[in-house]
């Protein structure tokens, strides 16, 4: 099974193995499984199909091919209830852990390309001349006490980046606190990202779309003084949320107001 059309058909067939499958009676389930096994064939998924399909679909195919009905139902039920399996990192790759699925190949359990960042913004406010951020960020499905978090601001047009270290609020947790200094940022729109590294795996995500229940996304503006390396010109920074709900920082240059006597003298000399 290597053609794109066959892979598309297989994807559509396996797509019904969700809550709809659990709603079927035993006879209907058996008929669906037997029909799907016929589509899979004796050899099961080809390498091309494995590369094109997500791990959840590959594991469904594995259960169907080997007649693992109870394991298939458990896999579907856990996902439907929002309880996906954990994962382990081996050699920089991430593999889903299903103790009840024996004989699954690493290729089928490989979720490296599917792992992202679970994050939450708890607080964002000015503290003096800096922006204080508090939140949580961890790799999805990977449980470890060795997680490093950095806050990265990326300018939307140029792609220029500035990183700010984050400190863990509690040892071994994903909770962090970071202070962003807008004085080092050039004028522009700076999107806030979190970069999470654990066990040699690093992932980046836009930050702020998931927030604590009582958090109020209100724009916060403050005048700041530029860093000496940026020319020392005064600026203004506004902490706000984009239309997509992500946290960002708008930095604009402020025109320095001339002293009164200088303005009067310039008028007289016109």
N, C-alpha and C positions, 0 to 999 in steps of 0.2 A: 504494500500500500504506500505508494510514493507520490502519486499525482496530487496536484493541488485540489482537484475536484473531489477526490476520494477523502482527503484530509478534511475538507469542508463538510462533506457528508458525515464523516465520523464525529466531527465537532458538534454538529447539529443533533446527532443521535444521542451522544453522551450528555448533551446539555439538559435533557429531561431528567437526569439522575440528581434531582434536588428534592425539595419538599413535595413535588408532584409525585415522585416515585414512592415516597413514604405514604402518600394518600391512597395508593393502589392496594387492592387486596392481594393475597398470596398468588392466586392464579394469574392475575394481570402482571404481577412482578415477574413471575417465571416466564411468561410469554415475551415480555420486553427483554429480559436478560438473554434468552435463547436467540431472539432476533438480532440483538447486538453482537452476540458471540459469532453469529454467522457473518456479520459485517466485518468483524475483526479478523476472521480467518484463523487457521491453526497457528500461524506464526505470530499473531498479535501485531503490535505496533512496529512499524519500520523505524529506522533511525531518523528518516526525514519527518515522519509523523511525530516522533518524540520531540524533535527540535522545534516543531511548530505548535505543539500543544502545551498548555500549562500543566503543572504538576498534579493539580486536583483531577484533571481529565485523565492524565496518564495513569494515576492510581486507580481510578474507576475502571479503566480498561484492564488493568492488571487483575483486579478482583473478579471482573466478569470472565476474563479468559480462563482463570483458574477455578472458577466455580465457588468463590468465597462470598456467599450470599450474606452471611451474618456480618462479616467484616465490611462489606459494601454498605450495608445499612448503617453500621456504626459510623463509618466515615462520613456518610451523608448527614446523619443526625447530628454529629458533632459540629459540622460546618453550619448546619441550619440553626443550631443553638448558639452560634458564635463562640465555639470552643475549639479552635483549630489546634492541631498537634504542635508540640514544641519542635525545636530544631537544634542541631548540633553543627559546629563549625569544624571542618577538617580540611587542612591544607588551603585555607582561604576560600573554601566553598561551603555553602550552607545546605544541609540536608534535613528534610522533615523527618521527624521521629514518630513512627507508628509501631509500637511494640506488638500489636496484634496482627500486623501484616508481615508474615515471614516470607523471605525469599525475594523481596522487592529489590531491584537493582538500584545502585546509586544514581544511575542516569534517570530513573523514574522518580526518585525521591529528591532530586536536585532542585532546590528552589532559590538558588543564588540570585538569579535575575529577577525574582519576584519579591525579594525582601526589601522593605522600605523602612521608614522611620515612624514610630508612634510618638506623637508629641502633643503637648498641651501648654498653652500660655496661661500662667496664673496671675502675673502682674507685669505692668509696663508703665513706668512713670519717671518723671525727672527727679533726680537727686543731685542737687547742685547743678553743675554744668554737664553732667552725664545722664544717660538713660539707663535706668536700672530695670533689668529683665529677670523675671523668675518664671520657671516652668519645669517641664519634664520632657525628656527625649531619650528613647531607647530604640535599639534595633527590633524590628518585629520578630516575634516568635523565638528570639534568642535570649535565654536567661543566663546572665552572668553578672558578677559584681565588678568586673573590669570594663567599665564603659567610660570613654572620654567624650566630652561635649565641647564644641566650639560654636560661638555665634559668628556668622559671616555676613557682612553687608556687601551686596553686589550691586554696583551701579547699573541701572537698567539699559542704558544706551551703550556705554563703553565696555561694560563687562568687568570693569576694574573692581578689585575686592579689597576689603579690610577685615581681618579676623580679630576677634576678641575672645580671650580665654574665658571659660566658665568654671566655676567652683561648685562641687557637689554640696547640696544642702545637708545631706546625710550620707555617710560613707556607704558605698555599695548600692545606692539608689540611683534612679534616673533623674531625680530632682536636681536642678541647677540654678545658679544665680550668676548673672554676668552684667558688666557695666560697659556700655557703649559710649565712646567719646566722640561726639559729632565734630569736635574741633579739628580732627585729622581728616575729615571728609571734604572733598571738593564739592561744589554745587552740583546737584543732580538728584535723581530719585534713587534711593538706595533700598533695595528689597532685603528683608531680614531672612536669613536662612539659619538652620541648625545643622551642623555636621557631627555625626555620631560615629565613633570608631569603637569596635569591640572585637577582640580575638582576631585582629588583622583584617576585619571587614569594615569598610567605611561607606556611609550613605549620607546623602544631602537632601534636605527638604525645605521648602518654603515654610515659614513659621507664622503662627498667629491665627490660622483659620479655625483651629480647635482651641476653645478657651474655657476657663473655669466658669461654672454656672453664674457667678455673681459679677463677673468681669464686665465692665462697661466700655465698649470701644469708642471712646471720645477722643477727637484730635487734641493734641497737646503741643503748644508752640512755645519756643523760648529763644531769646537772643543769645548768641554765643560769640566768643572771640576765636578767630581762626588760629591754628597752630603756626608757629614761626616759619616752618618749612613750606607752608601754604601761602605765605605772603603777608600774614598778619592782618588781613582785611576782616572786618566784622561780618558775621553771617547770622542767619536765622534758621532754626531747624524745627520742623513740625513732625511729630510722631502721629501717624494716622494709619487707617486700614484701607486697602484697595477694594475695588468692587468685588473681587473674588474673596475678600475677607482676610487677606494676608497682611501682616504687619510690614510697614515701610517707613522710611525717614526721608522727608523732603528737605534738602538743604539749599538755601538760596543766599545770594550775596546781598548785603545791606549797604545802601549808600551812606557813607559817613557824612553826618551833618556838620557843615563848617561852623566855626564860631561866629557869633553875631557880628563882631566888629569886622571880620573878614568879609561877610556877606554885604555889610553896609558899604565898605570900601570898594567892593567890586561894582556895586550899583553906581556909586559916584564916578567911577572911572569909565563908565560905558560911553 
